[in-house]
Amino acid sequence: MAKIAWVLGGGSGIGAETVKQLSKRGWTVAISGRRESPLNALSASHGARPYPLDVTDVDAVKATIGKIVGDLGKIDLMIFSVAAWEPGKPGQYDYESYAKVIDTNLLGAMRVLDPLIAQMRKQGFGEIALVASVAGYFGLPRSAAYSSGKSAMITLAETMHTELARDNIAVRLICPGFVKTDLTAKNDFPMPFLMEAEDAGKAIADGLLNTTKFEIAFPLPFVLILKALRFLPYPIFFALMKRLIADDKQN
């Protein structure tokens, strides 16, 4: 019986490339996103099944899960690759921009997880992959809203991995570095180890299908550098972070 994956945020960027990789490897893929045209394009090119969805609409999320299960019979794997990103200036903490980012990136996942877990418990199995970011490893200047939401996503995945194991539901964490997408195109600062979206999609598919490790993080050199920074004493850590914004003009 064919394996069924549901990729949210599957219309563009990392999500779209992951859809392509799973389709090439024989999976039946349901894809969701707010814009219908990219979903339809992937349906035409890779046979994916489009289910337009805005993850800020809790009723629509529940209805979409029911429709996918009704059409395809089950959901073996869910990949939450939805992302909102609003570049900001250091020292500015605008509520509206924070609310938009957190409501999409973190609470969007929460709207999906409860009904999805209920479905997977009913099936007796399932796998959940949450796409966070290496930006969630610590407080990164210029991206407080994004980093804090992704940090929460990392903690959420760690908790779920332990709690859902008894239900035969595996939980995986995906932490990409900088990837060329429409979101990162907004950045006006250097992005070390910048990857192509196609390479990121392949790394995700390889990690999910060929390994059982909890965290899939890439590119490895960047991941190792950032993980090392987490263990620095705070005086050294903050001195390094200050250098990242030393040239910014403060209002």
C-alpha positions in Angstrom: 0.0 0.0 0.0 1.3 3.4 -1.0 2.8 5.6 1.7 0.9 8.9 2.2 2.7 12.1 3.1 1.0 15.5 3.8 3.3 18.5 3.3 2.1 21.8 4.7 3.9 24.8 3.2 4.3 22.6 0.1 3.7 25.2 -2.5 7.1 26.8 -2.6 10.6 26.8 -1.3 11.8 23.9 0.9 8.3 22.4 1.1 7.9 22.2 -2.6 11.3 20.6 -3.1 10.5 18.1 -0.4 7.2 17.3 -2.2 9.2 16.6 -5.4 11.6 14.4 -3.6 8.9 12.3 -1.9 7.0 12.0 -5.2 10.1 10.7 -7.0 10.6 8.1 -4.3 7.1 6.6 -4.8 5.1 8.4 -2.1 1.6 9.8 -2.6 1.8 13.4 -1.5 -0.9 15.7 -0.3 0.2 19.3 -0.3 -1.3 22.3 1.4 -0.6 26.0 1.3 -2.6 29.3 1.0 -1.9 29.8 -2.7 -3.7 27.4 -5.1 -1.7 28.0 -8.2 1.7 26.6 -6.9 -0.2 23.6 -5.5 -1.9 23.0 -8.9 1.5 23.3 -10.6 3.0 20.6 -8.4 -0.1 18.5 -9.0 0.5 18.7 -12.7 4.3 18.2 -12.6 4.6 15.6 -9.8 1.2 14.1 -9.2 0.8 15.7 -5.8 -2.8 16.1 -4.4 -3.6 19.7 -3.7 -5.5 20.7 -0.5 -5.4 24.6 -0.2 -5.3 25.6 3.5 -4.5 28.5 5.7 -3.1 27.1 9.0 -4.5 30.1 10.9 -8.0 28.7 10.3 -8.6 26.0 12.9 -11.8 24.7 11.4 -10.3 24.5 7.9 -7.4 22.5 9.3 -9.7 19.9 10.8 -11.8 19.7 7.6 -8.6 19.3 5.5 -7.4 16.4 7.6 -10.8 14.7 7.3 -10.7 15.2 3.5 -7.2 13.8 3.1 -8.0 10.8 5.1 -11.3 10.4 3.2 -9.5 10.6 -0.1 -6.3 8.7 0.6 -7.2 6.5 3.6 -4.5 7.6 6.1 -1.6 10.0 6.8 1.7 8.2 7.3 3.8 11.3 7.5 3.1 15.0 8.1 5.8 17.6 7.4 5.0 21.1 8.8 7.1 23.4 6.6 5.0 26.5 6.9 7.0 29.7 7.5 6.4 33.4 7.9 9.4 35.8 8.2 9.4 39.5 8.8 12.8 41.1 8.8 13.2 43.6 11.6 15.6 46.1 13.1 17.5 45.3 16.3 15.7 46.7 19.3 12.3 46.9 17.7 9.6 44.5 19.0 6.4 45.4 17.0 3.4 43.4 18.2 1.7 43.1 14.9 4.8 41.6 13.1 5.5 39.3 16.0 1.8 38.1 16.1 1.9 37.3 12.4 5.1 35.3 12.6 4.2 33.4 15.8 0.6 32.8 14.7 1.7 31.1 11.5 5.0 29.4 12.4 4.1 28.1 15.9 0.4 28.3 16.5 -0.2 27.2 13.0 1.5 23.9 13.9 -0.5 23.6 17.1 -3.8 23.9 15.1 -2.6 21.0 13.0 -1.2 18.8 15.7 -4.2 18.1 17.9 -6.5 16.7 15.2 -3.6 15.1 13.3 -2.5 13.2 16.4 -6.0 12.0 17.0 -6.1 10.6 13.5 -2.7 8.9 13.9 -3.8 7.4 17.2 -6.9 6.0 15.4 -4.6 4.6 12.7 -2.2 3.2 15.3 0.8 4.8 13.7 2.2 7.9 12.2 5.2 10.2 11.8 5.4 14.0 12.4 8.2 16.2 11.1 8.4 19.8 12.3 10.6 22.1 10.3 12.2 24.6 12.7 15.5 26.3 11.9 19.1 26.6 13.1 17.9 30.2 14.0 16.1 28.5 16.9 19.3 27.4 18.6 19.7 30.7 20.3 18.6 34.4 20.3 19.8 35.7 16.9 19.9 39.5 16.3 17.4 40.8 13.7 15.1 37.8 14.0 13.7 37.8 17.5 10.2 36.8 16.4 11.3 34.1 14.0 14.0 32.7 16.3 11.8 32.6 19.4 9.1 30.8 17.4 11.5 28.3 16.0 13.1 27.8 19.4 9.7 27.0 20.8 9.2 24.5 17.9 12.4 22.8 18.8 11.3 22.4 22.4 7.8 21.2 21.3 9.3 18.5 19.1 11.6 17.3 21.9 8.6 17.0 24.2 6.4 15.3 21.7 9.1 12.8 20.8 9.0 11.5 24.3 5.3 11.7 24.9 4.0 10.2 21.6 6.4 7.3 21.4 3.9 5.1 23.4 1.3 5.8 20.7 3.6 4.6 17.9 3.9 8.1 16.6 7.4 9.2 15.7 8.4 12.9 16.0 11.3 14.3 14.0 12.9 17.8 14.0 14.2 19.4 10.9 16.6 22.4 11.3 17.8 23.9 8.0 20.3 26.7 7.7 20.0 29.5 5.1 18.2 28.3 2.0 17.5 30.2 -1.2 13.7 30.9 -1.0 11.3 33.8 -1.4 11.6 34.3 2.4 15.4 34.6 2.5 15.3 36.9 -0.5 14.1 39.6 1.9 17.3 39.4 3.9 19.8 42.3 3.5 22.6 40.7 5.4 25.2 38.0 4.5 23.9 34.4 4.7 26.7 31.9 5.3 26.5 28.4 3.8 23.5 29.4 1.7 21.9 26.4 0.1 19.7 25.8 -2.9 16.2 24.8 -2.1 16.5 21.6 -4.2 19.5 20.5 -2.0 17.5 21.2 1.1 14.6 19.1 -0.1 16.9 16.2 -0.8 18.5 16.5 2.6 15.1 16.4 4.3 13.9 13.4 2.2 17.1 11.5 2.8 17.0 12.2 6.5 13.4 11.1 6.9 13.4 8.1 4.7 17.0 6.8 5.2 17.6 7.4 8.9 15.8 7.3 12.2 17.6 10.1 13.9 15.5 12.7 15.7 17.2 15.9 14.3 17.9 16.4 10.6 20.0 19.6 10.5 22.0 21.0 7.6 24.4 22.1 6.3 26.7 20.3 8.7 29.5 22.8 9.0 27.1 25.6 9.8 25.1 23.5 12.3 28.3 22.5 14.2 29.4 26.2 14.4 26.0 27.3 15.8 25.7 24.4 18.2 29.2 25.3 19.6 28.0 28.9 20.1 25.2 27.7 22.4 27.8 26.4 24.9 29.8 29.6 25.1 29.7 31.5 28.4 27.2 34.4 28.1 29.8 37.2 28.2 31.6 35.7 25.2 28.3 34.9 23.5 26.9 38.4 23.9 30.1 40.0 22.7 29.9 38.0 19.5 26.2 38.8 19.0 26.9 42.5 19.5 29.4 42.3 16.6 26.6 41.2 14.3 24.7 44.4 14.8 27.7 46.8 15.3 27.1 48.6 12.1 23.3 49.0 12.5 22.0 52.5 13.0 20.0 52.7 16.2 17.0 55.1 16.4 
